[in-house]
Amino acid sequence: MLQEAEVDQPRPGPGEAVVEVAASGVNFLDVYHREGRYSLPLPFTPGAEGAGTVVEVGPGVADVAVGDRVGWVEIPGSYAERAVVDSSRLVPLPDDIDFETAAAVLLQGMTAHYLIKDAYPVQGGDTVLVHAAAGGMGLLLTQLITHLGGRVIGTTSTTAKAELAKRAGAAEVILSSAVDDLAAEVRRLNGGQGLPVVFDGVGAHTFDASLASLRPRGHLVLFGAASGAVPPFDPMRLARGGSLTLIRPSLGDFIADRSELLRRAADVFEWVRSKALEVTVTGRYALSEAAQAHSDLEARRTTGKLLVVPDAAAIGRREETQG
């Protein structure tokens, strides 16, 4: 369970920096850590994405200096007032990118970047299925695929979320609760044909339909498990489906060195700057409300991006759109 606790002020070790946290992104990765699906030594401070100001550096730090505005991803500990981060994993923030935008876009933005550039390079004219198209990740993927000239078929759970997905660029949106055969509906919307790729961050509940929605030699990009892990399956299903491919990628492998981390972050910031990517923060939670943020995310009561901020005024600034 998540609970608030007072701890000693963190101090940096060699190669580390202490950052005063201005905002931390809330992601399903945090839920996976809490549940033990991705295990971390206990106890731990959750939150794998944040932004703030460097207030202290340890010996041997050359990448950042005190006073720098920075962001980071895939380093637990950002649900806090101060976090210790390996300085080589800190991303300097451009002057025109504020803390909340950075905390809202870095992890999911760089995830979207490698998904559409590397896991499956989206081409103009591709018709693509995006599950949970009104969620934080889904909205980013929908915008970027549309920006690249692709056509998005999205799935959502409510009509209100469907409208959000359409505003982000989805050509068609399927209410998953309103169809008996999701794959058949996808094919109907694509002229009776299967798709070249499905981006699936939902997992167990959508896996079968995702495979059935693909054309021969299609690609299933399974990047999350919001509904639970996919059970073991016979790989011959891929052959019987028409020589399908399945990839289960993870962001860490696509930002393994600092140069790649900075390159992807720079591209994401440029997308934000050019309005190809619009970041929608729909919920702000104080540190004491982190458990509620997880509950809202897991119950699919949210759209867009959620943030945890070390500021009790977050309660009064809540802009969450219920869906």
PyMOL commands that set and color helices and strands:
alter all, ss='L'
color gray80, all
select helices_A, chain A and resi 28-35+87-89+99-119+136-147+159-167+176-178+182-189+207-212+236-240+251-254+258-273+287-298+312-314
alter helices_A, ss='H'
color red, helices_A
select strands_A, chain A and resi 16-26+49-57+69-73+82-86+91-92+127-130+151-156+172-175+195-200+214-222+245-247+281-286+305-309
alter strands_A, ss='S'
color yellow, strands_A
deselect
rebuild
show_as cartoon
